[in-house]
Amino acid sequence: MSDYGDKKMDFVVENLVSGYFGNAVLKDITFKLTEPAIYVVLGPNGAGKTTLLRSMAGILKPMQGKVELNGLPVNEQRSRRRLSYLSHLDGIPEGLTVIEALKFYAKIEGAGENSVSNVAGKLELNELLSKRFSQLSQGQKKRVSIARIFLQERDIYLLDEPTSNLDPKIAGGIRSLILGMSKNKIVLYSSHNLYEAKEIGSYVIAIKGGKLALFSKINELKPQSYLIGIRTIGNTAPMAFTRKEGDYYIYELSYPEEVQELISKLMLDGIKLREVREMSNPLEDLFKDH
Amino acid sequence: MTQINTIYFLTPAIVMAFSVGAVIYWHFKRSFTLNVLLYTFIAYFGAITIKYIFQYLTLVPYSSMIHGNQPLLGVYYGLQTMLLEVGLAYIIARFATSKDKISRKDATGYGLGLAMWENGVLIAIPLMIDYLLYYTLLASPSSSSFYIKLFAAAPALFLPTNQALPLIGFVVLERISSLLSHVAWGYLAVIAAVTGKKRYFYIALPMGLIDFFVPYASSMGITAFELLIFILSFTSLAVALVAGSRSKAGYAVQENVNDSISLFKLNFRRTVSVSKVYILIGIILPILFAGEFSFISSTSATARITISSMYPLIMPLFIIIGSMGALWIFTSDKRKGVYEYLIASGVEVSSVFWSILMITAGLATIILVSVMIITIPIFALAHVQITPIMVETIIFYSIPMCYSSSIFMSMAGMIWASLSKRITGVNSPVGLAPLLGIIPIMVTFLISALVGPYMSLYVAGAVSLGVFALAVVILIIANIKMDRERFLSNE
């Protein structure tokens, strides 16, 4: 059991089988979180990430196994008071302004009277407070939704795809926000984006087909070969010694970040690019090899 | 007078109103969990069942053995209440606490639950049924023999109003005393169970001895007896609250801060906002009908009779339309994932259901009161005679049906929306809500047709009571049995 300050943390998922209406989505998941860090729950769509977070938030009752915080079932009030959950849905009641929505959740969470103004200041929401939630842009809605989880300070944050459907710039802003506001906390952050996991996380919890495929420190992950295929128009002489599969010239890179560098080099060599595509899914490789 | 004085109907009505009303009020004020009603049901009726069986087996031989000695008979009654009612209240509270089903914040609600089962259910409902039966039987043409028997057994039922009112007052006072006593020992039972300190239970135990005075009721006289019982009950409650407040200092666990009243207030405001057109339709249409009927009634005597019978019958239909907004709020919040957050924050499924049902009842009240306030002057201005049968129909049919139909609509719609996956548009529970609301009305008409016209108004009352009872049962079952995933969005 970890102990930082006076807050002991022992968040245990043991032999968890969970799902909906009697159909198991998660099958026999076991892991234990004790260290304050950002744990990225990674997996393709439909892998069971949302089900895992809902089970850990006490929303779904396990069909088998248990989810416990410091030895108490997670759906008990004493456990709930240490958790904050962000769904992939906004969850803001129809017809409310931003301030009304935040005040409502502040009351539900038992947060103090100043919590709304504090969070609005930190998340730069002051200009949005009087607007109806339905009138906001996607990015603004996400910021309001995230603001809600910081109304009351908790020890554990369960965030279900907080940057999904956001453009890269806004997603980056949200990630910085979460990084800044989650010091000394256990944060579970679900995503289907490996690059996002590397940017924000300390650990990765990979789910595949409802089973735990990997639980590891991110910096201990071995880089996989990353294959991309390039289709060209016209002059291909500079690529003469490159392996070809069908219409695609295949390049093996160490990291996805090297793609831009390769493209720039080819363009400097006078190659006209028609298409650049991933020939292998790095996420699937990650699951396959561990 | 060959009919009972109908003022006596006030007794069960008042007792039911304050017993059930206190539970509803406290639920929203302090957000106690509805599990409490289930556990108090078990505690109270468990104790009463054992008491009845015990008394059935022992009362006659014991009375003959003690030769009617009042103190010994008092001990007989007092000990039973002490050991069975207070004792079982504590045992069930301990069980519920061990399962983490109730907590300290439920303490007062637990006492109110015990009181509601005794006064609002065990006492008031049979009393109401008795009075309705007496009234109905005496209204039939061949009632003379029944009248003679009833007059001999209960002459007070035929007293004029000025003499009946004090008796009603004493009965109500006795039930208030019962409420205070049950709250006192129920509250302490939960405090003892939650804190694990038996001294609170030991404080509660002697409160059950209040029934020691039961055999003295006739010898003391009704005024002195009811005042004594009230003073003792009031003192019990004061002792319980003082003891309970002292226990707070050593109580380390922070209370759940979920705020059901916030949920109710916010949703009520939203409902009024999103469904104002429907609310206006619910108010304006019956007023237009009233105007139209007033005009028609001026044309013939037959038309006046039509108004007397038609207007109260159609009123619930407009209430159903006007109160549909609450169900819409439920389905909207479910779709948008609001309940996912509320459940994650520890809000109970039953609180969500309750808030929607209360909003429905609130909208029904707004529409009903608005319609009454406007239509009565319209009838008066148009010289439409408001006949006794019209008033009777409104009281016994329209008002109960307005509430029961709209509540049934919301309850059935919520259950349907929770059980179904993605049904949208006019095929959705909201789209079909008016048809759901008509069901209690159709059931009333059907049963009335079967039992005959004399009983039709009572059938409406019985169906309404049945709908309310069904709502409570469904809420309790939903809280225990309904999977939480039913409340998650399908999107």
Interface residues (C-beta under 8 A of the other chain):
Chain A: Y20 F21 R54 A57 G58 I59 L60 K61 E76 Q77 R78 R80 R81 L83 Y85 S87 L89 D90 G91 I92 P93 E94 G95 L96 E100 F104 Y105 K107 I108 E109 G110 R148
Chain B: D100 S103 V253 Q254 N256 V257 N258 D259 S262 L263 L266 N267 R270 S273 V274 I329 S332 D333 K336 G337 V338 E340 Y341 L342 I343 A344 S345 G346 V347 D483 R484 E485 L488 S489 E491
